[in-house]
Amino acid sequence: MTAAPPAPPAPPAPPAPRPATVRGAGGQGFWGDWLEAPYRQVSGGPIDYLMMDYLAEVTMSILQKQKSRDRSRGYATDFISQMERILPALVERGIKVTANAGGVNPRGCALALADVARKQGLTGKLKIGIVTGDDLLGRLDGLMARGHQLANLDTGRPLRDVCEHVLSANAYLGAAPVVEALQRGAQVVITGRVTDTGLTLGPLMHAFGWPADAWDRIAAGTVAGHIIECGAQASGGNCLNDWKRIPDLANVGYPIVEARTDGTFDIVKHPGTGGRIDVPGVTEQLVYEMGDPREYITPDGVADFTTIRLAQRGKDRVQVSGVRGKPATDKLKVSIAYFYGYKAVGTLVYAWPDALEKARAADRILRQRLQDLKLEFDAILTEFVGANATHGPLALKALDAGGGGGDLPEVQLRIGVRSPDKARVDRFTREIAPLILNGPPSVTGFAGGRPKPEEIVAYWPALIDKALVKPAVEVMDV
Amino acid sequence: MKKRLVEIAHARSGDKGDTANIGLIAKHPKHYPLLVKQVTAARVARHFKGMIKGPVERFELPNLQALNFLLHGALDGGGTISLKTDAQGKVFSTALLRMEIEVPR
């Protein structure tokens, strides 16, 4: 009797199955974007991830102020009401969410969401990831004491020049902590100041298992994030090219990245929605807010936008390929907001005939009065809305070429001042309304009353060594 | 013959601090070399004279038939400091499209 041959050694466990494609949907391009968009992205067809961007440069300072009044606040409250509407569907279908709605209080945001989830009977069915570590406000003195200047990237001035006025300071984190939260089972990842692109790149790295040094794929995921981070700006919104023929913007479909593991991806939208996805429109979004196209720097890597290839692959489907990347730098960008002073802007509307001339006369009179009052400002700016507010001297040149502004049906005088001294700005606001009775004729449009001095929060971009910023990830069970 | 850029190109603009960026895109590939040749950084700086305080930089993206311009000192300080209607440089794009260039018949 021959012995049975020995059993072959057990094969190594197969790697976790990877999807062929991943669909990541842009749900919110800024805090204040369309409230309907996240719901429509979830209900309009299949998606795997929903990305929502809430944080503009000045948003963090507003949130910091809210948090200083109430420790439980300091996050984008829109996010909670938007999630309330879609959370049951997200849980049922296993759709994951990445959002930088946490602002300066990601944990507070997560607690508010957990409350909503429990009320919806989702206890035990949801894990929320919380990404922190970006907030440097409490560390600035220590950093400066150890010789980190946090010099302004535009002016070169050291931060100590304005440090007593600083309201918020946040390092831009990349995709890494988002990936970690997803790997630890979070279905919703709430972050502080994670880059807009990291919210899209993170899910792709997680789903496809891309290593952090796969520079071309990191760059491709970053480009994907850049395309969808402004919501409908990639699918027909604010698109100049052939804009009159963009269909049904009332029903616009927000963009979706349909990505493949090799780093190529298509930009699409749900069927039956309005808007348009074509090469010129995606090109417009690619160049939006661009610096040096060969060096699009994020915490995750450096993308070269001159390598991007676009191709129309069907109606409302643009393929993006060829993206090349380079290794990440050893710095992170820091977004610092500080109190600068006050500003106020007043407006009056002048009607035909000679609308522009009347508005100009009113401007001269107003400036004379400010001078007589010895009111000086850091800046005073006059615009004639309807004539030069958007295109300045270029528009006036065109008006003059067409016979001057004499026949314009109406012109809005818009005049603003800025100063560290609130009293001066306040006094300025008293000088607008009197012009209605004691200035040039045919004036209206002052129903809003006296303009209110507004606080100015200025922006201070800086760099910090990556090693000094430690992202932290927590996963909370609901 | 002279044509305004709006006839052969489209554009989108935005901000980074006090800098406005304008991406200028040829509608047809045959027009991209005309943009490269004629819409130089120096010409754009002259076009925006009186509207910007700093220099103009230009970058080429032949893969997208696009040029990217950075207009420094364009936004009265930018962000919330600015008193301008267009504090974020959103319509510098169409201001550039007013420029005339020579287009062969």
Interface residues (C-beta under 8 A of the other chain):
Chain A: E57 V58 D154 N238 L240 N241 P280 T283 E284 Q285 L286 V287 Y288 E289 M290 G291 D292 P293 R294 F305 T306 T307 I308 R309 L310 G322 Y340 K343 V345 A379 I380 L381 E383 V385 A389 T390 H391 G392 P393 L394 A398 R414 G416 V417 R418 I456 V457 A458 Y459 P461
Chain B: H10 A11 R12 S13 G14 D15 K16 G17 D18 T19 N21 G23 I25 K27 H47 F48 K49 G50 M51 F59 E60 L61 P62 N63 L64 Q65 A66 N68 L70 D76 G77 G78 G79 T80 I81 L83 K84 T85 D86 V91 S93 T94 A95 R98
